[in-house]
Amino acid sequence: MAIFLTKQSKVLVQGMTGAEGMKHTRRMLASGTDVVGGVNPRKAGTTVDLDGRRIPVFGSVREAMDATGADVTVVFVPPPFAKAAVLEAVDARIGLAVVITEGIPVHDAVAFQAQARAHGTRIIGPNCPGLISPGQSNAGIIPADIAAEPGRIGLVSKSGTLTYQLMYELKDHGFSSAVGIGGDPVVGTSHIDCLSAFEADPDTDLIVMIGEIGGDAEERAADHIAAHITKPVIAYVAGFTAPEGKTMGHAGAIVSGSSGTAEGKRKALEAAGVQVGATPTETAALVRARLASPRDLTHD
């Protein structure tokens, strides 16, 4: 099993005919993803040859869904047009929309997230690397070769780069699914959503959670872990050296006074029984140690 994305998922790519969409569609196909079509109203009715496979291009998400049975879309549309693209997918009632685009205005993200909740579409992102269920499917830009083998670790991360690093460091153990939720102030899928899904997944034994400074998402996740998660959770929080009052990379990673600090998040997680690594490599070592003792695969 996996969460949100499986071998049965049929994937569309909005923006497939652009340079980034084309490059990453090739990568998705190479990792086994069932990409069934692209969406570009100006190129509707054409096909794109990607490494010997001809992918049809449709004029709308609804048309593509009707023709292919697609239930996932990956959005590579530039920021000024991303809101309309996501709303089109949501209005077509697609089950999962993976929004890769960076730089979407917050008010646009608020609008399509609200519409998605109303219509039952799960959004991953925006400004995220997507998600991968190794050996099954890959929707987004996560390099499949860093964790090509399936395993029993579930990973949820705000940071794309740290997603890749933890997957690489633990590639000999493998992952059930890895989800990059994005670090913008407004995202469609939270740490808590993924924690709950991994808790319910019988093929996930341990959960790795990567957070970062800013906001209170990690503190809320800690409360949820204490109340609802029985599987072990090991975490890393990026930003211990960040100066107060500075925006650091992601739009959501801002610290004001004592609010949103890495130290505060670490304390909240440890109070919930979560082991927190000081570095990504130490976090991977904590995972290895926990997996080496099957009797310890229960939440403290």
Beta strands, then each sheet from edge to edge (+ up, - down):
strand 1: 10-14
strand 2: 34-39
strand 3: 47-50
strand 4: 53-58
strand 5: 72-75
strand 6: 96-99
strand 7: 122-124
strand 8: 130-133
strand 9: 137-140
strand 10: 150-157
strand 11: 175-180
strand 12: 206-212
strand 13: 233-238
strand 14: 275-277
sheet 1: 3+ 4- 2- 1- 5- 6- 7-
sheet 2: 9+ 8- 11+ 10+ 12+ 13+ 14+
end
